[in-house]
Amino acid sequence: MHPEVPTRTSKLEKIENSAMAGPGRPKTGGRQKGTRNKVNQLATKRLEEMAISGKDPITFFSQILQDPNAPYQERKDEAKELLPYYHPKLASIEARTGGQSHEDRIAQLHELLREDDD
């Protein structure tokens, strides 16, 4: 008799044969499908509060930011939301010189100085 030669199973075969949920297998454990995680639940709750109270977003976020009982991460997130309202980003602008070069302006200033001396 020939001894059985062990065969190597591929990773794909191991995954297909494992007891984990996959295509055609029921989900077991964890959150139920469609259940929101804690962050999404909190965000939804806050948005509902804002809709019920009729507050504008700035007032709403300001109240959360000033609430000493609110978690640090939540207060930090609200501060980020309010930042553009209090400190807008600076836009870069192009200097407008009227089409004159630096040398032309210096020459013009020298002319003005000569006229003043006369």
C-alpha positions as CSV (number, residue, x, y, z in Angstrom):
1,M,0.0,0.0,0.0
2,H,1.1,3.5,-0.7
3,P,1.1,5.9,2.1
4,E,-1.2,8.9,1.7
5,V,0.6,11.9,0.4
6,P,-0.6,15.1,2.2
7,T,-1.8,17.7,-0.3
8,R,-1.3,21.3,0.1
9,T,-4.5,23.3,0.3
10,S,-4.5,26.8,-1.2
11,K,-5.6,29.8,0.8
12,L,-8.7,30.1,-1.3
13,E,-9.7,26.6,-0.5
14,K,-9.1,27.2,3.2
15,I,-11.3,30.3,3.1
16,E,-14.0,28.5,1.1
17,N,-14.0,25.6,3.6
18,S,-13.9,27.8,6.7
19,A,-16.8,28.3,9.0
20,M,-16.9,32.1,8.5
21,A,-19.9,33.7,6.9
22,G,-19.6,34.2,3.2
23,P,-21.7,34.0,0.2
24,G,-24.6,31.6,0.9
25,R,-23.9,31.5,4.6
26,P,-26.0,33.3,7.3
27,K,-24.4,36.2,9.2
28,T,-23.6,35.3,12.8
29,G,-22.6,37.7,15.5
30,G,-21.8,41.4,15.4
31,R,-24.2,44.2,14.5
32,Q,-27.4,43.3,12.7
33,K,-27.4,44.3,9.1
34,G,-28.5,47.9,8.7
35,T,-27.7,48.9,12.3
36,R,-25.8,52.1,12.6
37,N,-22.5,52.3,14.5
38,K,-22.2,54.5,17.6
39,V,-20.8,57.5,15.7
40,N,-23.5,57.4,13.1
41,Q,-26.2,57.0,15.8
42,L,-24.8,60.1,17.7
43,A,-24.6,62.1,14.5
44,T,-28.2,61.2,13.6
45,K,-29.3,62.1,17.2
46,R,-27.6,65.5,17.0
47,L,-29.2,66.3,13.6
48,E,-32.6,65.3,14.9
49,E,-32.1,67.6,17.9
50,M,-31.1,70.5,15.6
51,A,-34.2,69.9,13.4
52,I,-36.5,69.8,16.4
53,S,-35.1,72.9,18.1
54,G,-35.0,74.8,14.8
55,K,-31.5,76.1,15.6
56,D,-29.1,77.2,12.8
57,P,-25.9,75.1,12.5
58,I,-23.7,77.8,14.0
59,T,-25.8,78.0,17.2
60,F,-26.1,74.2,17.3
61,F,-22.4,73.5,17.0
62,S,-21.6,76.4,19.4
63,Q,-23.7,74.8,22.1
64,I,-22.1,71.4,21.7
65,L,-18.6,73.1,21.8
66,Q,-19.5,74.9,25.0
67,D,-21.0,71.9,26.7
68,P,-18.5,70.7,29.4
69,N,-20.2,67.3,29.5
70,A,-19.7,66.6,25.8
71,P,-16.9,64.1,24.9
72,Y,-13.6,65.7,23.9
73,Q,-13.7,64.2,20.4
74,E,-17.2,65.6,19.8
75,R,-16.2,69.1,20.9
76,K,-13.1,68.9,18.8
77,D,-15.2,68.0,15.7
78,E,-17.6,70.8,16.4
79,A,-14.7,73.3,16.6
80,K,-13.6,72.1,13.2
81,E,-17.1,72.7,11.8
82,L,-17.2,76.2,13.2
83,L,-13.7,77.3,12.3
84,P,-14.5,78.5,8.7
85,Y,-17.2,80.8,10.1
86,Y,-14.9,82.6,12.5
87,H,-11.6,82.4,10.6
88,P,-12.1,82.2,6.9
89,K,-9.3,80.9,4.8
90,L,-7.2,83.6,3.2
91,A,-7.2,83.6,-0.6
92,S,-4.1,84.3,-2.5
93,I,-4.3,87.3,-4.8
94,E,-2.1,88.4,-7.6
95,A,-0.4,91.8,-7.3
96,R,-1.6,94.2,-9.9
97,T,1.1,96.6,-11.0
98,G,-0.6,98.1,-14.0
99,G,1.7,96.4,-16.5
100,Q,4.8,98.2,-15.3
101,S,8.0,96.5,-14.4
102,H,10.0,97.2,-11.3
103,E,12.5,99.1,-13.3
104,D,9.8,101.3,-14.9
105,R,8.4,102.2,-11.5
106,I,11.9,103.2,-10.2
107,A,12.5,105.3,-13.3
108,Q,9.1,107.0,-12.7
109,L,10.0,107.7,-9.1
110,H,13.4,109.2,-10.2
111,E,11.5,111.5,-12.6
112,L,9.2,112.7,-9.8
113,L,12.1,113.4,-7.6
114,R,13.9,115.4,-10.3
115,E,10.7,117.4,-10.8
116,D,10.5,118.1,-7.1
117,D,14.1,119.4,-7.1
118,D,13.4,121.8,-9.9
